[in-house]
Amino acid sequence: MGSIAMSVFLESEFGEVTKLPHVGSALEHPLVFDSTAKDLQTLARQGRVEIVHEHHAPGTDGDRLIDQLHFRRLQ
């Protein structure tokens, strides 16, 4: 689990929808944002968060990068 994703998770409020930030953070780089979003998806599979919104943008070599993510902390 990346430290950025864990920090965002721990700073979020239980039951509140949290938007994964872009501007003014380490998540401004699209690959870092995508990696952090995927770490939060792992937390969702563990039942610790619920992904309520996710958007993908075209990346390099046909990859689709996550460029928006909203989640709700469950634990």
N, C-alpha and C positions, 0 to 999 in steps of 0.2 A: 504494500500500500504506500503510495507516494505521500510525502509529508504535506504537500499542498492540499491534497484531497482530504487528508485527516484533519488538517487545520480548518478547512472550510466546514467539514462535518461537525467538528467540536464547537465551532463558533455559531452554528445554526441553532435555532430554537426548536424544541420539540413541537411537532404538529404544524409548524409554519412552513409555507412554501418559501424556499430560498433559491435565488437566481445565482448561478455560478458567474462571478464577475469577470469582466474583460479588462476594461480601461483602468489604468493606474495600479496594475498588479502584475505578478509574474505570469499571469494567464493571457497576457496580450499576444503572445506568440501562438499561432494556430495549433502547432504540434503539442505545445505544453498544455493548452486548453483541452485538446482532444484526449491526451493522456490522462489528465486529471478527471475528465468526464468519464472515461472508461474505468478509472479507479472507483468512482462513485457508482457506476453500474455494478461493480463487484459488491459494493456495500448493499446495493438493492437485491442482488441474488442472495445475500446473507440475511435479508429481512431487516436491515438496519435503516434503510431509507426507501422511499418510493419515488421513482422517476415520474414526474407529472408532465414534463414537456421536454422534448429533445428534437433538435433540428440538425440536419447534416448539410454541409456545403461541399462542392467538389474540391478535391485536393489534387496533389500531383500524381501522375501515373494512374489516374482513374480512381484513386482512393477517395473515400468520402469521409471527411473529417467532421466531428461533432463541433458545431459552432455556437450552439445555445443549449443550455440544460437548466431545468428547474427541478428541484427535488424537495421532498418533505421528509424530515427526520422522524423516524419511528421509535428509535431507542436512544 
